[in-house]
Amino acid sequence: MAALAGMLSDRGFDVTGSDNQLYEPTASLLRNSRVKVIAGFAPANLSPAPDLAIVGNVIMRNNPEAQALLDSPIPYLSMPEALWHFFLKDRRVAHGRRDSWQRPLPPR
């Protein structure tokens, strides 16, 4: 999530986020990217309401901030959805070993 937050900040978005603890090099990455991090997860972190929330894959449904998000009209995306929406949707992307998918299938 830190890398995505930095990438969005570099594109001119005002990015904030919540986390319990930050460690290096993540803390420096976020600080250098001008991403404000709020300690802990709480419904109050969604006020004022953001234009969009991006939910990391480690956030459980019973997380108080996630629950408040689900109960609100704030639109949200998963991290993979956000990557697609902001960075990949207009590009051709190959995944995996390029040489493995270019080889013809062996005869049966």
N, C-alpha and C positions, 0 to 999 in steps of 0.2 A: 504494500500500500504506500509506503514511503516514496518509492520510485515513481509511482503513478501521481502522487501528490506533487512531487517536484516537477514532473513533466507538465502537469496542468498549470502549475504556477508559472512555469517558463512560457506557457502559451498565453499568459495574461489573466488567468483566473485567480480570484481571491480565494485561497484554499485554507480551510481550518480542519482540524481533526481531533479525535479523542483517542486516548490510549492510557493504559495503566502505568506503564514504565517505558522509557526510551533508553536505548543503549547506543553506544558508538558502533559503527559510524552513522547509524540512522539519525541520531540526534543532530549531528552536524549537517547532514544532508538536508534535513528539514529546515534547520535554522538558516542555512545558506540559500535555501530556496524560498525563504520568506513564508513558510507555512507555519501558522499558529497552531500549537498543540495544546489541547485542554486536558489536564490530568483527570483521569477517571471517566466513567460513563454515567451520564445522568440525562434525564429528559430536558433539563435546563440548557444543555449544550446545543439544543436545536432552536434556541431563541437568541437572537432573531432567526426566523426560519430561513434556511438556505434555499437557493433556487433548485438545488439537487443534492441528494445524499448518495454517496457511494459506500456500499456496505462490504466490508472485508469478509473473507471466507471463515475466519475464526470467530466471528460474532454469532453467538447463539440466540435463538428466538427469545429466550427469557432474559436477555440483556436489557436493563431498564431503558437505555437510550434506543435500542432497536425496537422495543415494544412501543415507546412513544412515537417513533417514526412510523410504525405500522398503523398506529391509531390516528395519524395526522394526514393532511392532504399533500405533504411534501413528496414530490416524485423521487424515486430512488432507482439505482442500478447496482448490479453486482460488479465486482472488479473486472471480470472478463467482459461484461457488457459495456462498461465504461471504456476499456481499452479499444473495443471494436468501434464504439460510437465516436470517440474523439481522435483515434489514431489509425485505425486499420480499415474502416469500411470502404474507403475509396482506393484501396491498394490490393494488389495480388500478393498473397502470402503463401509460401510453401512451408510445410512443417515436416520435420523428420529428415532422414538422410535422402538427399536429392537423388543419388545414384540408385537407391533401392527402389524407388517408384518409377524409374525410367527403364529398368530392365524388363524385357518381355517375360511373361509367365512361362515356367517350364512346361513342356508337354505332359499330358496326363498319361 
